[in-house]
Amino acid sequence: MSESLLSQLSVHYLTALRTHLEQGQQASLLPAHDVGTEAVTIGLETLDLAKLHLQALETLIPPDCSPVARDEMTLRAEVFFTEANVPIEKTHRSALEAHADLQQLQERLGQRTMDLADSNRDLQQGITERLTAEAALEDSERVSHQLLHESRLLEEQLKDMTRQIMSADEVERKKMSLQLHDDIGQTLLGIHMRLLTLKAQVVTRHAGLTQEIATTQRLVEAAVKTINQFAHEFGIPHEI
């Protein structure tokens, strides 16, 4: 703070306070406010202004002043000081409001950061779930293709078995044909229905897919076992 500016303000304060005391109750408070604004400009605080006020009072109140007159002048001077201090108090309020606004901004920023973190976690979880679903779909499609391939092989093997049966004795051929029709036919129908169900599940959902695949595989194994059993019983050189 410049000493010259402080000295100049001290003179202005003394002059304005003198005029205020001389005018009595009719005095305007505008000069006090102007002095306070000047104090804010050069960076004074309330305590600094209070020192200027006490110095001015010591100059303006005569030593031989009566107690009554002294008290009266002191009260009027307090009114002047209160008005002069208003601009300084406003700067304090502005600072507090600015601090409050900054604090609110920081709180909103913190909340926004937390929201972004939550969104990022949800996004990562969604990506993980999507990748898992895609992997499960690829696995189910691979198993489905495998089962279809096994079904085609079984069909070809059944055709081969049929050709061998046709070369056997007519009575035995009829017997074997009927048994194959009853046993293998039902098994193949079951495999066909399971594969249709599996295909639908691959398109629409993945839940329960493992169970359907396992059931279909058991049906294929049962058909293979039946074929091998017939081949063994009738001496047909064929093994699946």
C-alpha positions in Angstrom: 0.0 0.0 0.0 1.4 3.4 -0.9 2.0 5.8 2.0 1.0 8.7 -0.1 -2.4 7.2 -0.9 -3.0 6.3 2.8 -2.0 9.9 3.8 -4.3 11.3 1.2 -7.2 9.1 2.3 -6.6 10.1 5.9 -7.0 13.8 4.9 -10.2 13.0 3.0 -11.6 11.0 6.0 -10.8 13.9 8.4 -12.4 16.5 6.1 -15.5 14.4 5.5 -16.0 13.6 9.2 -15.5 17.2 10.2 -18.3 18.3 7.8 -20.5 15.5 9.0 -20.1 16.5 12.7 -20.7 20.2 11.9 -23.9 19.5 9.9 -25.3 17.5 12.8 -28.5 15.5 12.1 -28.9 17.1 8.7 -25.6 15.7 7.4 -25.5 13.4 4.4 -23.9 10.0 4.6 -22.8 10.0 0.9 -19.3 11.5 1.7 -18.8 8.7 4.2 -19.6 6.1 1.5 -17.3 7.8 -0.9 -14.4 7.6 1.6 -15.2 4.0 2.2 -15.1 3.3 -1.6 -11.7 5.0 -1.7 -10.5 2.9 1.1 -11.5 -0.3 -0.8 -9.6 1.0 -3.9 -6.3 1.2 -2.1 -6.9 -2.1 -0.3 -7.8 -1.1 3.3 -9.7 -3.4 5.6 -12.1 -2.5 8.5 -9.3 -2.4 11.0 -7.3 0.1 8.9 -10.3 2.3 8.5 -11.0 2.2 12.2 -7.5 3.5 12.9 -8.1 6.4 10.5 -11.4 7.1 12.3 -9.8 7.2 15.8 -7.1 9.5 14.5 -9.7 11.8 13.0 -11.7 11.8 16.2 -8.6 12.8 18.3 -8.1 15.7 16.0 -11.7 16.9 15.8 -12.7 16.5 19.5 -11.1 19.3 21.6 -9.4 18.3 24.8 -11.6 20.7 26.8 -14.8 19.3 25.4 -17.5 18.4 27.9 -18.3 14.8 28.4 -21.8 15.3 27.0 -20.6 17.0 23.8 -17.9 14.3 23.5 -20.4 11.5 23.7 -22.7 13.2 21.2 -19.8 13.7 18.7 -18.7 10.1 19.2 -22.1 8.8 18.4 -22.5 10.9 15.3 -19.0 9.8 14.2 -19.9 6.1 14.7 -22.7 6.6 12.2 -20.2 8.1 9.8 -17.8 5.2 10.3 -20.5 2.6 9.9 -21.4 4.0 6.5 -17.8 4.4 5.4 -17.3 0.7 6.3 -20.2 -0.5 4.1 -18.1 -0.8 0.8 -15.5 -2.9 2.7 -18.1 -5.2 4.1 -19.6 -5.6 0.6 -16.2 -6.8 -0.7 -16.2 -9.3 2.2 -19.7 -10.5 1.3 -18.7 -10.7 -2.4 -15.7 -12.8 -1.5 -17.8 -15.1 0.7 -20.4 -15.5 -2.1 -17.7 -16.2 -4.6 -16.2 -18.8 -2.3 -19.6 -20.4 -1.9 -20.1 -20.4 -5.7 -16.7 -22.0 -6.1 -17.5 -24.6 -3.5 -20.8 -25.5 -5.3 -19.0 -25.7 -8.6 -16.4 -28.0 -7.1 -19.2 -30.2 -5.6 -20.9 -30.4 -9.0 -17.7 -31.2 -10.6 -17.0 -34.0 -8.1 -20.5 -35.4 -8.7 -20.0 -35.2 -12.4 -16.7 -37.1 -12.0 -18.4 -39.8 -10.0 -21.2 -40.1 -12.6 -18.7 -40.4 -15.4 -16.9 -43.1 -13.4 -20.1 -45.0 -12.9 -21.0 -44.7 -16.6 -17.5 -46.0 -17.5 -17.9 -49.0 -15.2 -21.4 -49.7 -16.8 -19.9 -49.4 -20.3 -17.0 -51.8 -19.4 -19.5 -54.3 -17.9 -21.6 -54.1 -21.0 -18.6 -54.7 -23.2 -17.6 -57.7 -21.1 -21.1 -59.1 -21.2 -21.3 -58.6 -25.0 -18.0 -60.4 -25.5 -19.1 -63.2 -23.3 -22.3 -63.6 -25.2 -20.5 -63.6 -28.5 -18.1 -66.2 -27.3 -21.0 -68.4 -26.0 -22.8 -68.0 -29.4 -19.6 -69.0 -31.3 -19.3 -72.1 -29.0 -23.0 -73.1 -29.5 -22.7 -72.7 -33.2 -19.6 -74.8 -33.3 -21.3 -77.6 -31.3 -24.4 -77.3 -33.5 -22.3 -77.8 -36.6 -20.6 -80.8 -35.0 -23.9 -82.4 -34.1 -25.3 -81.8 -37.6 -22.2 -83.4 -39.0 -22.5 -86.4 -36.7 -26.2 -86.7 -37.7 -25.3 -86.8 -41.3 -22.6 -89.5 -40.7 -25.1 -91.5 -38.7 -27.6 -91.2 -41.7 -24.9 -92.5 -44.1 -24.1 -95.4 -41.7 -27.7 -96.3 -41.5 -28.0 -96.4 -45.2 -25.0 -98.7 -45.3 -26.6 -100.9 -42.6 -29.8 -101.0 -44.6 -27.9 -102.3 -47.7 -26.4 -105.1 -45.6 -29.7 -106.0 -44.2 -31.2 -106.3 -47.6 -28.6 -109.0 -48.4 -29.6 -111.1 -45.3 -32.3 -113.7 -45.0 -35.8 -112.3 -45.8 -37.2 -113.3 -42.4 -34.3 -111.8 -40.5 -34.3 -108.8 -42.8 -38.0 -108.1 -41.9 -37.3 -108.6 -38.2 -34.3 -106.3 -38.3 -36.1 -103.7 -40.4 -39.0 -103.6 -38.0 -36.7 -103.2 -35.0 -34.6 -100.6 -36.7 -37.7 -98.7 -37.7 -39.0 -98.7 -34.1 -35.7 -98.0 -32.3 -33.5 -96.0 -34.7 -36.5 -94.1 -36.3 -37.6 -92.7 -32.9 -34.0 -91.9 -32.0 -33.4 -90.0 -35.2 -36.7 -88.2 -34.8 -35.6 -87.1 -31.4 -32.3 -85.9 -32.7 -34.0 -84.0 -35.5 -36.3 -82.2 -33.0 -33.5 -81.4 -30.6 -31.4 -79.9 -33.5 -34.4 -77.7 -34.4 -34.7 -76.6 -30.8 -30.9 -75.9 -30.7 -31.1 -73.9 -33.9 -33.9 -71.7 -32.5 -32.0 -71.2 -29.2 -28.9 -70.1 -31.0 -30.9 -67.3 -32.7 -33.0 -66.2 -29.8 -31.1 -67.0 -26.5 -28.2 -68.8 -24.9 -29.8 -70.0 -21.7 -30.3 -73.8 -21.5 -28.3 -74.4 -24.6 -25.8 -76.6 -22.9 -28.5 -78.9 -21.6 -30.1 -79.2 -25.1 -26.7 -80.0 -26.6 -26.0 -82.7 -24.0 -29.5 -84.3 -24.6 -29.0 -84.4 -28.3 -25.6 -86.0 -27.9 -27.1 -88.7 -25.7 -29.6 -89.4 -28.4 -26.9 -89.8 -31.0 -24.9 -92.1 -28.7 -28.1 -94.2 -28.2 -28.6 -94.6 -31.9 -25.0 -95.6 -32.5 -25.2 -98.1 -29.7 -28.3 -99.7 -31.2 -26.8 -99.9 -34.7 -23.6 -101.5 -33.3 -25.7 -104.0 -31.3 -27.7 -105.1 -34.4 -24.5 -105.4 -36.4 -23.0 -107.6 -33.8 -26.1 -109.8 -33.4 -26.4 -110.5 -37.1 -22.7 -110.8 -37.9 -22.6 -107.7 -40.1 -19.0 -106.4 -40.4 -19.9 -102.8 -39.5 -18.9 -100.7 -36.5 -19.7 -97.0 -35.8 
